[in-house]
Amino acid sequence: MKRKTPLLFLAFALFIFACNLPSGVTAEPEGGIFTQAALTVTAAAQESPTGSGAEAQTNTPLPTPTTAPVTQAASQPAATNTPVCNLASFVSDVTIADNANVTVNKAFTKTWRLRNVGTCTWTSGYQLVFDSGDKMSGPDSQQLTNGTVAPGQTIDVSVNLTAPSSPDTYKGNWKLKDPNGVIFGLSTGPFWVQIKAIASPEWPTYKLGDSGDEVYAIQYLLIAHGDNLDTDGVFGPVTQSKVEDFQTDNNLKEDAIVGPETWQALIIQVSQGKTGPEVRAVQRLLKNKFGYNIAIDGIFGPDTANAVKQFQSSKGLASDGIVGPKTWQKLIAD
């Protein structure tokens, strides 16, 4: 208690002094006097030695200001798009959409439409390369383009493939390669072709709008049955009308669609020594569809006979050189 007495006395003396200043003396405002007194008291208290026990003066420290911790995300710079020399983006499937049905052992062409989204121009030195999965008799690599594909431009990229011999789902992954051997694809990885290989149908169907070697065969066979029409491989309105007339004449369903029943009524057995448009139908299928080197002259000679026998052997048929229903079915459906 003795330490507090001088301090109280000093504060009281200052108060009395302030109250008795001469009238000519300008005093500080009331708040200033008490402020000075308080400062004096505080200073004196701080200079006093610290005691022990219950009488000890304690100073509670003021809380230290703190800042929120800085997170890693906040300390990182904003993401930027770094230009890439070689990069492609997928635009569309031009042919053979994903999970398209393709007959086993049938050749087909897959075409992708890609866009160059990198900064480097694709030139004739760039290649399409097989990456992984099911190769489907495709090449290891092939030239991408004979010209150039500038950044921002698109290109249709095609590769010739063959459906495997067993029915199943097959997927092949492909990429691109630059002249320096750098392999690249889409931002997400390779682009692909995915098919469902299906067993050969007994007889396929053809209708208005179809085209190909099988339509040529239909037209040649219609001529062999006495119709007069041009052979252009396109199932147009004239061919449609002729098919419908043929169905009527043969008591078939008049749907203008060449299906199993119409095929079996159309086909004509041919063998060596035979001539006519039905032989042309066989020769065209053998040459253009299966690659046999024979003339399409409508004459079933030794070359055509040998080609027929080789074809029959490759399909597990008796190699008799006679194009009957089973051989016709393989020529049309495979």
C-alpha positions in Angstrom: 0.0 0.0 0.0 3.0 2.4 0.6 3.9 2.4 -3.1 0.4 3.8 -4.1 0.4 6.7 -1.6 3.0 8.9 -3.4 1.2 8.4 -6.7 -2.2 9.4 -5.3 -0.6 12.4 -3.6 1.0 13.6 -6.8 -2.3 13.3 -8.7 -4.1 15.2 -6.0 -1.5 18.0 -5.9 -1.8 18.5 -9.7 -5.5 18.8 -9.4 -5.3 21.4 -6.7 -2.7 23.3 -8.6 -4.9 23.4 -11.7 -7.8 24.7 -9.7 -5.8 27.6 -8.2 -4.0 29.0 -11.2 -4.0 32.9 -11.3 -6.7 34.4 -13.4 -4.2 35.8 -15.9 -2.7 32.5 -16.7 -4.2 30.5 -19.5 -4.7 26.9 -18.4 -4.8 23.9 -20.6 -8.2 22.4 -21.3 -9.5 20.2 -18.6 -8.9 17.1 -20.6 -5.2 18.0 -21.1 -4.5 18.3 -17.4 -6.0 15.0 -16.6 -4.2 13.5 -19.5 -0.9 14.7 -18.2 -1.8 13.5 -14.8 -2.7 10.1 -16.1 0.5 9.9 -18.1 2.6 10.9 -15.0 0.8 8.2 -12.9 1.4 5.6 -15.6 5.0 6.4 -16.0 5.5 6.3 -12.2 3.8 3.0 -12.0 6.0 1.6 -14.8 9.1 2.8 -13.1 8.2 1.2 -9.8 9.8 -2.1 -9.0 7.6 -5.2 -9.5 6.6 -6.8 -6.3 5.7 -10.3 -5.5 2.6 -12.1 -4.3 -0.9 -10.6 -4.5 0.4 -7.0 -4.5 2.5 -7.4 -7.7 1.5 -5.2 -10.6 0.7 -7.2 -13.8 0.7 -5.8 -17.3 -1.6 -7.7 -19.7 0.0 -7.5 -23.2 -2.2 -6.2 -26.1 -3.1 -8.9 -28.6 -0.6 -9.0 -31.5 -2.4 -8.3 -34.9 -2.4 -11.4 -37.1 -3.0 -11.9 -40.9 -4.9 -14.7 -42.6 -2.5 -17.4 -43.9 -1.8 -17.2 -47.6 -3.0 -20.2 -49.5 -1.0 -22.0 -52.3 -3.7 -21.2 -54.8 -3.7 -17.5 -54.0 0.1 -17.3 -54.3 0.1 -18.9 -57.8 0.0 -16.8 -60.9 -3.1 -17.0 -63.1 -3.0 -19.9 -65.6 -2.1 -19.0 -69.2 -2.4 -21.0 -72.4 1.1 -21.8 -73.6 1.3 -22.1 -77.4 2.0 -25.7 -78.6 3.7 -26.4 -81.9 1.9 -29.8 -82.7 -1.7 -30.3 -81.6 -4.8 -31.6 -83.3 -8.5 -31.4 -82.4 -11.2 -33.8 -83.5 -14.0 -32.3 -85.7 -16.1 -35.2 -86.9 -16.2 -38.8 -88.2 -16.6 -38.4 -92.0 -17.0 -42.2 -92.4 -17.6 -45.1 -90.0 -19.1 -43.7 -86.9 -18.2 -45.3 -83.5 -19.7 -48.8 -83.2 -20.7 -49.0 -86.9 -21.5 -52.5 -88.0 -18.9 -53.9 -90.5 -19.1 -57.4 -91.9 -16.2 -59.6 -90.8 -13.2 -59.6 -93.3 -14.7 -56.6 -95.1 -12.4 -53.8 -96.2 -13.5 -50.3 -95.3 -12.0 -46.8 -95.2 -12.1 -44.7 -92.0 -11.9 -41.0 -92.4 -11.5 -38.4 -89.6 -11.8 -34.6 -90.0 -9.1 -33.0 -87.8 -8.2 -29.4 -87.2 -4.6 -28.1 -86.7 -4.8 -26.2 -83.4 -1.1 -26.0 -82.9 1.2 -23.2 -84.0 3.2 -25.3 -86.6 2.0 -26.0 -90.2 1.5 -29.6 -91.1 3.5 -30.5 -94.2 4.1 -33.6 -96.4 6.7 -34.6 -93.8 3.9 -35.3 -91.3 2.5 -38.8 -91.0 -0.5 -40.7 -89.7 0.7 -43.4 -87.3 -0.9 -46.4 -85.6 -0.7 -46.0 -81.8 -2.4 -48.9 -80.0 -5.4 -51.2 -79.9 -6.6 -53.2 -82.9 -4.7 -52.5 -86.1 -7.3 -54.0 -88.4 -4.7 -54.6 -91.1 -3.9 -50.9 -91.2 -0.4 -49.6 -92.0 2.2 -48.7 -89.4 2.3 -45.2 -90.8 1.4 -43.3 -94.0 1.8 -39.7 -95.3 -0.6 -37.3 -93.8 -0.9 -34.8 -96.7 0.7 -33.9 -100.0 0.2 -30.2 -99.3 0.1 -28.1 -96.1 -2.4 -27.6 -93.3 -1.9 -24.2 -91.6 -2.9 -23.6 -88.0 -6.7 -23.3 -87.8 -7.3 -25.3 -91.0 -8.9 -28.8 -91.2 -8.0 -31.9 -93.1 -9.7 -35.2 -93.8 -7.5 -38.1 -92.8 -8.3 -41.5 -94.3 -6.8 -45.0 -93.7 -7.8 -48.3 -95.3 -8.7 -51.0 -92.9 -10.2 -54.5 -92.8 -12.7 -55.8 -90.2 -11.3 -58.8 -88.3 -12.5 -62.3 -89.0 -14.3 -62.8 -85.7 -17.5 -61.0 -84.7 -16.6 -58.6 -81.8 -16.0 -54.9 -81.0 -12.6 -53.6 -82.2 -10.9 -50.2 -81.5 -7.7 -48.8 -83.0 -6.0 -45.7 -81.7 -4.1 -43.4 -84.1 -1.9 -40.3 -83.8 0.2 -38.0 -85.9 4.0 -37.6 -86.2 6.0 -34.6 -87.3 9.2 -34.7 -89.5 11.4 -34.8 -86.3 9.7 -37.9 -85.0 7.6 -36.2 -82.4 4.3 -38.1 -82.0 1.2 -36.1 -81.0 -2.6 -36.3 -81.1 -5.5 -34.5 -79.5 -5.2 -32.7 -76.2 -6.9 -35.8 -74.6 -4.7 -38.4 -76.4 -5.2 -40.4 -79.6 -8.2 -40.4 -82.0 -9.7 -43.7 -82.9 -11.8 -46.0 -85.1 -14.2 -48.4 -83.3 -16.4 -50.9 -85.1 -18.6 -53.9 -84.4 -17.5 -56.7 -86.7 -20.6 -58.8 -87.5 -21.1 -62.1 -89.2 -21.9 -62.1 -92.9 -25.6 -61.8 -93.5 -27.1 -64.5 -95.6 -28.0 -61.9 -98.3 -27.6 -58.1 -97.9 -30.3 -55.7 -98.9 -30.0 -52.8 -101.4 -32.4 -50.0 -102.1 -32.8 -46.6 -103.5 -29.8 -44.4 -102.9 -27.3 -47.3 -102.5 -24.3 -47.7 -104.8 -21.3 -49.9 -105.4 -20.2 -53.1 -107.2 -23.2 -55.0 -105.8 -25.6 -52.5 -107.5 -23.7 -53.1 -110.7 -24.4 -56.8 -110.3 -28.1 -56.1 -109.7 -28.2 -54.0 -112.9 -26.3 -56.6 -115.0 -28.6 -59.4 -113.7 -31.7 -57.3 -114.5 -30.4 -56.9 -118.1 -29.8 -60.7 -118.2 -33.5 -61.1 -117.3 -34.5 -58.9 -120.2 -34.6 -55.4 -118.8 -33.1 -52.4 -120.6 -31.2 -50.0 -118.4 -27.8 -48.4 -118.0 -25.2 -49.9 -115.6 -23.8 -47.1 -113.5 -23.6 -48.7 -110.1 -26.2 -46.3 -108.6 -29.5 -47.6 -107.3 -31.5 -44.7 -108.7 -35.2 -44.3 -109.7 -34.8 -46.2 -112.9 -33.2 -49.2 -111.2 -35.8 -49.0 -108.4 -38.6 -49.2 -111.0 -36.9 -52.1 -112.8 -36.5 -54.0 -109.5 -40.2 -53.5 -108.7 -41.2 -54.8 -112.1 -39.0 -57.8 -111.7 -40.6 -58.5 -108.3 -44.1 -58.3 -109.8 -43.1 -60.7 -112.6 -41.7 -63.2 -110.1 -44.5 -63.0 -107.6 -42.3 -61.4 -105.0 -43.0 -58.7 -102.4 -43.1 -55.5 -104.4 -41.0 -53.3 -102.1 -38.3 -52.3 -104.7 -35.7 -53.6 -102.2 -33.3 -56.3 -103.3 -33.3 -58.6 -100.3 -32.8 -62.3 -99.9 -35.8 -63.5 -101.9 -35.1 -61.0 -104.8 -31.4 -62.0 -104.9 -32.2 -65.6 -105.1 -34.6 -64.9 -108.0 -32.0 -62.6 -109.7 -28.9 -64.8 -109.7 -28.1 -67.0 -112.7 -25.7 -69.9 -112.5 -22.6 -69.4 -114.7 -19.5 -71.4 -115.5 -16.8 -71.6 -118.2 -18.1 -71.1 -121.7 -21.0 -68.9 -120.6 -21.3 -65.3 -121.9 -23.6 -62.3 -121.1 -24.3 -59.6 -118.6 -24.5 -62.2 -115.7 -20.9 -63.1 -116.4 -20.0 -59.4 -116.3 -21.6 -59.2 -112.9 -19.4 -62.0 -111.6 -16.2 -60.5 -113.2 -16.9 -57.1 -111.8 -17.3 -58.4 -108.3 -14.2 -60.6 -108.6 -12.0 -57.8 -110.0 -13.2 -54.6 -108.3 -14.4 -56.0 -104.9 -11.9 -58.8 -104.4 -8.9 -57.7 -106.5 -8.6 -60.5 -109.1 -6.8 -59.4 -112.2 -9.4 -60.4 -114.9 -11.1 -58.6 -117.8 -14.8 -57.5 -117.5 -15.8 -58.7 -120.9 -18.8 -60.9 -120.3 -16.9 -64.0 -121.4 -16.4 -66.8 -118.9 -13.0 -68.0 -120.1 -10.1 -69.7 -118.4 -8.9 -66.6 -116.5 -12.4 -66.1 -115.0 -12.6 -69.8 -114.2 -9.3 -69.7 -112.4 -10.3 -66.6 -110.5 -13.6 -68.2 -109.4 -11.8 -71.4 -108.2 -9.3 -69.3 -106.2 -12.2 -67.3 -104.7 -14.1 -70.4 -103.8 -11.1 -71.9 -102.1 -10.5 -68.7 -100.0 -14.1 -68.9 -98.8 -14.1 -72.5 -97.9 -16.3 -73.6 -100.8 -15.8 -76.4 -103.3 -13.4 -75.2 -106.0 -15.5 -76.3 -109.0 -15.4 -73.0 -110.9 -19.2 -72.9 -111.1 -20.9 -69.8 -109.8 -24.0 -71.1 -108.1 -26.1 -69.8 -105.2 -23.3 -70.3 -102.5 -20.7 -68.6 -104.6 -23.0 -65.8 -105.5 -23.9 -65.3 -101.8 -20.2 -65.0 -100.9 -19.6 -62.6 -103.8 -22.4 -60.4 -102.8 -22.4 -60.6 -99.0 -18.6 -60.8 -98.1 
